[in-house]
Amino acid sequence: MLQEIDLFGLPVKTFGLFFALNFAAWGLLAARRLRELGKPVDLAFELVIVALLGGLVGARAYWLVQQGEAPGLGDIFGGSGLTWYGGLIGGTLAVLVWARRRDFRGLELLDFAGPGLALGYAIGRIGCQISGDGDYGKPWDGPWAMGYADGVVPTAPGVTVHPTPIYESLVLASLALMLWSLRDRVRPGVLMAGYLVGAGIERLLVEFLRRNDTIAAGLTAAQWESLVLLLAGAIWLTAIRRRSGSWALPEADRDAALAARERNLAAA
């Protein structure tokens, strides 16, 4: 495990580094999409800064609520003390405020965020894996089991566990790729709803392998939260299908969207 790296003489926590890389990837993806939509690329940088600040505050605040501890400013970029659901809530609220000021609202903004959320989560879990911050799974001696004896939250010497951060990175990266490939091919709202369903299923299932405590009906807090995401996404997808008859754009609309994308990219 690698808890921190030396960056020009400055020690940098690997978890914090990958947390930041998550938003850098967001920015690159957002800039590309804005070009495709014919919108100012500068909006991508504003969006990333707002989401980063809101995500940091939300991630730390949510963790503190769960722990019942007083805040510690020195831990904000630490190897622990940041939660994904808190970051999602804080980042979402901050982006909604920004979008209102920029008049960039509605389903277009939500679909804009779907692939980025999945990609950012996948990158963030790489940081969890490298730092060994405690997001690993239960004891296991299978073929790819591993120990985190040198992690921020170490396993006991000789104990191997499920490397669940790797599982999550692979699944969410695949989800991000799938959602990105569907842009301009599905109806408004489908990308974000698909993200909610995919992310909800992933976290619901991986929690059975993780070492988190259950809180009710044999499920962890993260599983209950995932069920909310999954249910919301499923209801949303059902509503789109009932209203429109299909999740896919009509052929003429799809061809027009793809053609507009190519024109905007060529003009950028």
C-alpha atoms as a printed R data frame, in Angstrom:
    type eleno elety resid chain resno       x       y       z
1   ATOM     1    CA   MET     A     1   0.000   0.000   0.000
2   ATOM     2    CA   LEU     A     2   1.051   3.585  -0.605
3   ATOM     3    CA   GLN     A     3  -0.486   6.031   1.859
4   ATOM     4    CA   GLU     A     4   1.255   9.118   0.496
5   ATOM     5    CA   ILE     A     5   3.689  10.218  -2.176
6   ATOM     6    CA   ASP     A     6   6.359  12.895  -2.241
7   ATOM     7    CA   LEU     A     7   5.424  15.573  -4.756
8   ATOM     8    CA   PHE     A     8   8.313  18.028  -5.108
9   ATOM     9    CA   GLY     A     9   9.046  17.704  -1.397
10  ATOM    10    CA   LEU     A    10   5.406  17.954  -0.368
11  ATOM    11    CA   PRO     A    11   3.781  14.806   1.096
12  ATOM    12    CA   VAL     A    12   0.452  14.165  -0.621
13  ATOM    13    CA   LYS     A    13  -2.073  11.603   0.579
14  ATOM    14    CA   THR     A    14  -2.838   9.149  -2.221
15  ATOM    15    CA   PHE     A    15  -6.534   9.067  -1.342
16  ATOM    16    CA   GLY     A    16  -6.733  12.845  -1.618
17  ATOM    17    CA   LEU     A    17  -4.758  12.737  -4.870
18  ATOM    18    CA   PHE     A    18  -7.194  10.334  -6.505
19  ATOM    19    CA   PHE     A    19 -10.117  12.279  -5.077
20  ATOM    20    CA   ALA     A    20  -8.750  15.270  -6.996
21  ATOM    21    CA   LEU     A    21  -8.074  13.163 -10.123
22  ATOM    22    CA   ASN     A    22 -11.708  12.128 -10.026
23  ATOM    23    CA   PHE     A    23 -12.697  15.767 -10.605
24  ATOM    24    CA   ALA     A    24  -9.967  16.279 -13.207
25  ATOM    25    CA   ALA     A    25 -11.460  13.406 -15.209
26  ATOM    26    CA   TRP     A    26 -14.866  14.998 -14.728
27  ATOM    27    CA   GLY     A    27 -13.508  18.218 -16.201
28  ATOM    28    CA   LEU     A    28 -12.073  16.542 -19.290
29  ATOM    29    CA   LEU     A    29 -15.276  14.595 -19.905
30  ATOM    30    CA   ALA     A    30 -17.401  17.678 -19.326
31  ATOM    31    CA   ALA     A    31 -15.286  19.772 -21.701
32  ATOM    32    CA   ARG     A    32 -15.657  17.154 -24.418
33  ATOM    33    CA   ARG     A    33 -19.415  16.994 -23.960
34  ATOM    34    CA   LEU     A    34 -19.785  20.768 -23.959
35  ATOM    35    CA   ARG     A    35 -17.933  20.905 -27.283
36  ATOM    36    CA   GLU     A    36 -20.312  18.292 -28.670
37  ATOM    37    CA   LEU     A    37 -23.297  20.343 -27.517
38  ATOM    38    CA   GLY     A    38 -21.886  23.587 -28.883
39  ATOM    39    CA   LYS     A    39 -21.644  25.200 -25.438
40  ATOM    40    CA   PRO     A    40 -18.725  27.205 -23.963
41  ATOM    41    CA   VAL     A    41 -16.016  24.831 -22.751
42  ATOM    42    CA   ASP     A    42 -15.158  27.198 -19.892
43  ATOM    43    CA   LEU     A    43 -18.293  26.001 -18.151
44  ATOM    44    CA   ALA     A    44 -16.542  22.676 -17.529
45  ATOM    45    CA   PHE     A    45 -13.940  24.269 -15.278
46  ATOM    46    CA   GLU     A    46 -16.572  26.147 -13.296
47  ATOM    47    CA   LEU     A    47 -18.581  22.963 -12.922
48  ATOM    48    CA   VAL     A    48 -15.609  20.961 -11.656
49  ATOM    49    CA   ILE     A    49 -14.574  23.581  -9.080
50  ATOM    50    CA   VAL     A    50 -18.118  23.888  -7.758
51  ATOM    51    CA   ALA     A    51 -18.597  20.111  -7.627
52  ATOM    52    CA   LEU     A    52 -15.217  19.623  -5.936
53  ATOM    53    CA   LEU     A    53 -15.906  22.137  -3.177
54  ATOM    54    CA   GLY     A    54 -19.433  20.899  -2.605
55  ATOM    55    CA   GLY     A    55 -18.272  17.286  -2.713
56  ATOM    56    CA   LEU     A    56 -15.531  17.851  -0.144
57  ATOM    57    CA   VAL     A    57 -17.879  19.582   2.271
58  ATOM    58    CA   GLY     A    58 -20.600  16.989   1.793
59  ATOM    59    CA   ALA     A    59 -18.259  13.987   2.026
60  ATOM    60    CA   ARG     A    60 -16.676  15.194   5.239
61  ATOM    61    CA   ALA     A    61 -19.959  16.357   6.814
62  ATOM    62    CA   TYR     A    62 -21.689  13.058   6.072
63  ATOM    63    CA   TRP     A    63 -18.820  11.104   7.633
64  ATOM    64    CA   LEU     A    64 -18.900  13.289  10.741
65  ATOM    65    CA   VAL     A    65 -22.646  12.728  11.112
66  ATOM    66    CA   GLN     A    66 -22.063   8.980  10.944
67  ATOM    67    CA   GLN     A    67 -19.168   9.108  13.428
68  ATOM    68    CA   GLY     A    68 -20.608  11.639  15.845
69  ATOM    69    CA   GLU     A    69 -17.216  13.374  16.098
70  ATOM    70    CA   ALA     A    70 -16.160  17.011  16.044
71  ATOM    71    CA   PRO     A    71 -14.665  18.149  12.710
72  ATOM    72    CA   GLY     A    72 -10.907  18.078  12.186
73  ATOM    73    CA   LEU     A    73  -9.648  20.371   9.457
74  ATOM    74    CA   GLY     A    74  -6.377  18.458   9.160
75  ATOM    75    CA   ASP     A    75  -8.225  15.295   8.109
76  ATOM    76    CA   ILE     A    76 -10.118  16.764   5.162
77  ATOM    77    CA   PHE     A    77  -7.662  15.265   2.644
78  ATOM    78    CA   GLY     A    78  -6.766  12.308   4.827
79  ATOM    79    CA   GLY     A    79  -6.939   8.634   4.001
80  ATOM    80    CA   SER     A    80 -10.311   8.364   5.679
81  ATOM    81    CA   GLY     A    81 -13.153  10.620   6.721
82  ATOM    82    CA   LEU     A    82 -14.661  11.172   3.264
83  ATOM    83    CA   THR     A    83 -17.781   9.295   2.166
84  ATOM    84    CA   TRP     A    84 -19.055   8.830  -1.364
85  ATOM    85    CA   TYR     A    85 -22.734   9.390  -0.592
86  ATOM    86    CA   GLY     A    86 -21.920  12.577   1.290
87  ATOM    87    CA   GLY     A    87 -19.796  13.762  -1.607
88  ATOM    88    CA   LEU     A    88 -22.607  12.941  -4.032
89  ATOM    89    CA   ILE     A    89 -25.128  14.929  -2.002
90  ATOM    90    CA   GLY     A    90 -22.824  17.901  -1.410
91  ATOM    91    CA   GLY     A    91 -21.583  17.997  -4.988
92  ATOM    92    CA   THR     A    92 -25.102  17.691  -6.385
93  ATOM    93    CA   LEU     A    93 -26.442  20.550  -4.276
94  ATOM    94    CA   ALA     A    94 -23.519  22.771  -5.214
95  ATOM    95    CA   VAL     A    95 -23.928  21.999  -8.927
96  ATOM    96    CA   LEU     A    96 -27.670  22.693  -8.782
97  ATOM    97    CA   VAL     A    97 -26.992  26.128  -7.310
98  ATOM    98    CA   TRP     A    98 -24.380  26.762 -10.011
99  ATOM    99    CA   ALA     A    99 -26.721  25.515 -12.750
100 ATOM   100    CA   ARG     A   100 -29.459  27.874 -11.606
101 ATOM   101    CA   ARG     A   101 -27.109  30.828 -11.894
102 ATOM   102    CA   ARG     A   102 -25.903  29.667 -15.303
103 ATOM   103    CA   ASP     A   103 -29.364  28.751 -16.582
104 ATOM   104    CA   PHE     A   104 -28.103  25.246 -17.329
105 ATOM   105    CA   ARG     A   105 -30.816  23.106 -15.825
106 ATOM   106    CA   GLY     A   106 -33.182  20.254 -16.582
107 ATOM   107    CA   LEU     A   107 -32.568  16.792 -17.955
108 ATOM   108    CA   GLU     A   108 -29.666  17.978 -20.095
109 ATOM   109    CA   LEU     A   109 -27.647  18.770 -16.970
110 ATOM   110    CA   LEU     A   110 -28.569  15.483 -15.295
111 ATOM   111    CA   ASP     A   111 -27.637  13.402 -18.333
112 ATOM   112    CA   PHE     A   112 -24.455  15.441 -18.549
113 ATOM   113    CA   ALA     A   113 -23.549  14.227 -15.054
114 ATOM   114    CA   GLY     A   114 -24.389  10.519 -15.381
115 ATOM   115    CA   PRO     A   115 -21.217   9.213 -17.090
116 ATOM   116    CA   GLY     A   116 -19.048  11.609 -15.066
117 ATOM   117    CA   LEU     A   117 -20.366  10.334 -11.744
118 ATOM   118    CA   ALA     A   118 -19.604   6.739 -12.707
119 ATOM   119    CA   LEU     A   119 -16.118   7.611 -13.981
120 ATOM   120    CA   GLY     A   120 -15.300   9.687 -10.910
121 ATOM   121    CA   TYR     A   121 -16.347   6.910  -8.562
122 ATOM   122    CA   ALA     A   122 -14.191   4.402 -10.443
123 ATOM   123    CA   ILE     A   123 -11.144   6.666 -10.138
124 ATOM   124    CA   GLY     A   124 -11.838   7.398  -6.476
125 ATOM   125    CA   ARG     A   125 -11.876   3.694  -5.660
126 ATOM   126    CA   ILE     A   126  -8.406   3.364  -7.186
127 ATOM   127    CA   GLY     A   127  -7.277   5.777  -4.475
128 ATOM   128    CA   CYS     A   128  -9.001   3.623  -1.862
129 ATOM   129    CA   GLN     A   129  -7.166   0.562  -3.171
130 ATOM   130    CA   ILE     A   130  -3.729   2.168  -3.269
131 ATOM   131    CA   SER     A   131  -4.007   3.803   0.155
132 ATOM   132    CA   GLY     A   132  -5.758   0.869   1.827
133 ATOM   133    CA   ASP     A   133  -8.214   3.225   3.495
134 ATOM   134    CA   GLY     A   134 -10.465   0.499   4.891
135 ATOM   135    CA   ASP     A   135 -12.924   0.059   2.012
136 ATOM   136    CA   TYR     A   136 -11.772  -3.505   1.431
137 ATOM   137    CA   GLY     A   137 -13.910  -6.577   2.021
138 ATOM   138    CA   LYS     A   138 -14.299  -9.439   4.439
139 ATOM   139    CA   PRO     A   139 -11.604 -12.068   5.073
140 ATOM   140    CA   TRP     A   140 -11.177 -14.374   2.088
141 ATOM   141    CA   ASP     A   141  -8.496 -16.742   0.821
142 ATOM   142    CA   GLY     A   142  -9.539 -16.888  -2.834
143 ATOM   143    CA   PRO     A   143  -7.185 -16.664  -5.826
144 ATOM   144    CA   TRP     A   144  -7.039 -12.838  -5.967
145 ATOM   145    CA   ALA     A   145  -7.410 -12.149  -2.235
146 ATOM   146    CA   MET     A   146  -4.925  -9.673  -0.784
147 ATOM   147    CA   GLY     A   147  -3.923  -8.057   2.477
148 ATOM   148    CA   TYR     A   148  -3.697  -4.369   3.375
149 ATOM   149    CA   ALA     A   149  -1.222  -4.647   6.247
150 ATOM   150    CA   ASP     A   150   0.412  -1.320   5.299
151 ATOM   151    CA   GLY     A   151  -2.805   0.550   4.575
152 ATOM   152    CA   VAL     A   152  -4.266   3.576   6.312
153 ATOM   153    CA   VAL     A   153  -6.674   1.104   7.929
154 ATOM   154    CA   PRO     A   154  -4.515  -2.041   8.018
155 ATOM   155    CA   THR     A   155  -5.626  -5.650   7.974
156 ATOM   156    CA   ALA     A   156  -4.140  -8.000  10.542
157 ATOM   157    CA   PRO     A   157  -0.799  -9.565   9.551
158 ATOM   158    CA   GLY     A   158  -1.341 -12.587   7.325
159 ATOM   159    CA   VAL     A   159  -5.058 -11.864   6.776
160 ATOM   160    CA   THR     A   160  -6.291 -11.575   3.188
161 ATOM   161    CA   VAL     A   161  -9.617 -10.075   2.113
162 ATOM   162    CA   HIS     A   162 -11.767  -9.301  -0.910
163 ATOM   163    CA   PRO     A   163 -10.158  -6.332  -2.762
164 ATOM   164    CA   THR     A   164 -13.562  -4.691  -3.179
165 ATOM   165    CA   PRO     A   165 -12.187  -1.309  -4.366
166 ATOM   166    CA   ILE     A   166 -10.909  -3.124  -7.464
167 ATOM   167    CA   TYR     A   167 -14.325  -4.694  -8.036
168 ATOM   168    CA   GLU     A   168 -16.006  -1.319  -7.782
169 ATOM   169    CA   SER     A   169 -13.526   0.445 -10.068
170 ATOM   170    CA   LEU     A   170 -14.007  -2.149 -12.793
171 ATOM   171    CA   VAL     A   171 -17.803  -2.127 -12.586
172 ATOM   172    CA   LEU     A   172 -18.185   1.664 -12.455
173 ATOM   173    CA   ALA     A   173 -15.660   2.216 -15.252
174 ATOM   174    CA   SER     A   174 -17.702  -0.173 -17.388
175 ATOM   175    CA   LEU     A   175 -20.891   1.690 -16.456
176 ATOM   176    CA   ALA     A   176 -19.286   5.019 -17.375
177 ATOM   177    CA   LEU     A   177 -18.227   3.651 -20.766
178 ATOM   178    CA   MET     A   178 -21.692   2.270 -21.460
179 ATOM   179    CA   LEU     A   179 -23.458   5.512 -20.512
180 ATOM   180    CA   TRP     A   180 -21.010   7.602 -22.528
181 ATOM   181    CA   SER     A   181 -21.576   5.436 -25.604
182 ATOM   182    CA   LEU     A   182 -25.352   5.971 -25.302
183 ATOM   183    CA   ARG     A   183 -25.234   9.783 -25.342
184 ATOM   184    CA   ASP     A   184 -27.261  11.252 -28.209
185 ATOM   185    CA   ARG     A   185 -28.877   7.827 -28.670
186 ATOM   186    CA   VAL     A   186 -31.365   7.749 -25.788
187 ATOM   187    CA   ARG     A   187 -34.123  10.029 -24.592
188 ATOM   188    CA   PRO     A   188 -33.493  12.806 -22.056
189 ATOM   189    CA   GLY     A   189 -33.184  11.450 -18.533
190 ATOM   190    CA   VAL     A   190 -32.158   7.917 -19.484
191 ATOM   191    CA   LEU     A   191 -28.438   8.429 -18.821
192 ATOM   192    CA   MET     A   192 -28.924   9.738 -15.289
193 ATOM   193    CA   ALA     A   193 -31.605   7.175 -14.495
194 ATOM   194    CA   GLY     A   194 -29.327   4.445 -15.845
195 ATOM   195    CA   TYR     A   195 -26.531   5.688 -13.617
196 ATOM   196    CA   LEU     A   196 -28.778   5.524 -10.551
197 ATOM   197    CA   VAL     A   197 -29.794   1.949 -11.355
198 ATOM   198    CA   GLY     A   198 -26.273   0.782 -12.193
199 ATOM   199    CA   ALA     A   199 -24.602   2.456  -9.217
200 ATOM   200    CA   GLY     A   200 -27.349   1.292  -6.891
201 ATOM   201    CA   ILE     A   201 -27.042  -2.345  -7.970
202 ATOM   202    CA   GLU     A   202 -23.242  -2.251  -7.757
203 ATOM   203    CA   ARG     A   203 -23.118  -0.879  -4.228
204 ATOM   204    CA   LEU     A   204 -25.968  -3.076  -3.042
205 ATOM   205    CA   LEU     A   205 -24.134  -6.222  -4.164
206 ATOM   206    CA   VAL     A   206 -20.574  -5.288  -3.206
207 ATOM   207    CA   GLU     A   207 -21.669  -4.496   0.345
208 ATOM   208    CA   PHE     A   208 -22.293  -8.211   0.894
209 ATOM   209    CA   LEU     A   209 -18.527  -8.656   0.514
210 ATOM   210    CA   ARG     A   210 -17.462  -5.610   2.516
211 ATOM   211    CA   ARG     A   211 -16.905  -5.445   6.268
212 ATOM   212    CA   ASN     A   212 -19.515  -2.813   7.096
213 ATOM   213    CA   ASP     A   213 -21.971  -3.451   9.923
214 ATOM   214    CA   THR     A   214 -25.650  -4.061   9.183
215 ATOM   215    CA   ILE     A   215 -28.231  -1.658  10.600
216 ATOM   216    CA   ALA     A   216 -31.621  -3.167   9.676
217 ATOM   217    CA   ALA     A   217 -32.976  -6.301   7.998
218 ATOM   218    CA   GLY     A   218 -29.450  -7.617   7.524
219 ATOM   219    CA   LEU     A   219 -28.444  -4.697   5.292
220 ATOM   220    CA   THR     A   220 -25.829  -1.980   5.789
221 ATOM   221    CA   ALA     A   221 -26.516   1.754   5.679
222 ATOM   222    CA   ALA     A   222 -24.915   1.912   2.223
223 ATOM   223    CA   GLN     A   223 -27.227  -0.854   0.993
224 ATOM   224    CA   TRP     A   224 -30.320   0.986   2.143
225 ATOM   225    CA   GLU     A   225 -29.048   4.130   0.458
226 ATOM   226    CA   SER     A   226 -28.336   2.112  -2.679
227 ATOM   227    CA   LEU     A   227 -31.862   0.749  -2.674
228 ATOM   228    CA   VAL     A   228 -33.140   4.330  -2.712
229 ATOM   229    CA   LEU     A   229 -30.970   5.133  -5.743
230 ATOM   230    CA   LEU     A   230 -31.971   1.908  -7.482
231 ATOM   231    CA   LEU     A   231 -35.675   2.457  -6.870
232 ATOM   232    CA   ALA     A   232 -35.526   6.088  -7.999
233 ATOM   233    CA   GLY     A   233 -33.712   5.131 -11.202
234 ATOM   234    CA   ALA     A   234 -36.074   2.254 -11.944
235 ATOM   235    CA   ILE     A   235 -39.158   4.444 -11.462
236 ATOM   236    CA   TRP     A   236 -37.600   7.117 -13.674
237 ATOM   237    CA   LEU     A   237 -36.806   4.636 -16.468
238 ATOM   238    CA   THR     A   238 -40.314   3.169 -16.237
239 ATOM   239    CA   ALA     A   239 -41.855   6.635 -16.521
240 ATOM   240    CA   ILE     A   240 -39.773   7.450 -19.606
241 ATOM   241    CA   ARG     A   241 -40.743   4.203 -21.292
242 ATOM   242    CA   ARG     A   242 -44.434   4.622 -20.503
243 ATOM   243    CA   ARG     A   243 -44.454   8.203 -21.737
244 ATOM   244    CA   SER     A   244 -42.395   7.680 -24.882
245 ATOM   245    CA   GLY     A   245 -42.732   3.975 -25.631
246 ATOM   246    CA   SER     A   246 -38.963   3.495 -25.777
247 ATOM   247    CA   TRP     A   247 -35.752   4.605 -24.101
248 ATOM   248    CA   ALA     A   248 -34.090   5.104 -27.485
249 ATOM   249    CA   LEU     A   249 -34.384   8.316 -29.447
250 ATOM   250    CA   PRO     A   250 -36.378   8.102 -32.666
251 ATOM   251    CA   GLU     A   251 -34.044   7.391 -35.569
252 ATOM   252    CA   ALA     A   252 -34.432  10.855 -37.081
253 ATOM   253    CA   ASP     A   253 -33.691  12.598 -33.757
254 ATOM   254    CA   ARG     A   254 -30.708  10.333 -33.131
255 ATOM   255    CA   ASP     A   255 -29.226  11.015 -36.551
256 ATOM   256    CA   ALA     A   256 -29.762  14.750 -36.098
257 ATOM   257    CA   ALA     A   257 -28.068  14.694 -32.668
258 ATOM   258    CA   LEU     A   258 -25.095  12.714 -33.977
259 ATOM   259    CA   ALA     A   259 -24.737  15.044 -36.942
260 ATOM   260    CA   ALA     A   260 -24.892  18.115 -34.689
261 ATOM   261    CA   ARG     A   261 -22.200  16.565 -32.485
262 ATOM   262    CA   GLU     A   262 -19.859  16.125 -35.424
263 ATOM   263    CA   ARG     A   263 -20.495  19.680 -36.651
264 ATOM   264    CA   ASN     A   264 -19.797  21.180 -33.238
265 ATOM   265    CA   LEU     A   265 -16.605  19.166 -32.802
266 ATOM   266    CA   ALA     A   266 -15.390  20.192 -36.246
267 ATOM   267    CA   ALA     A   267 -16.098  23.857 -35.483
268 ATOM   268    CA   ALA     A   268 -14.434  23.779 -32.045
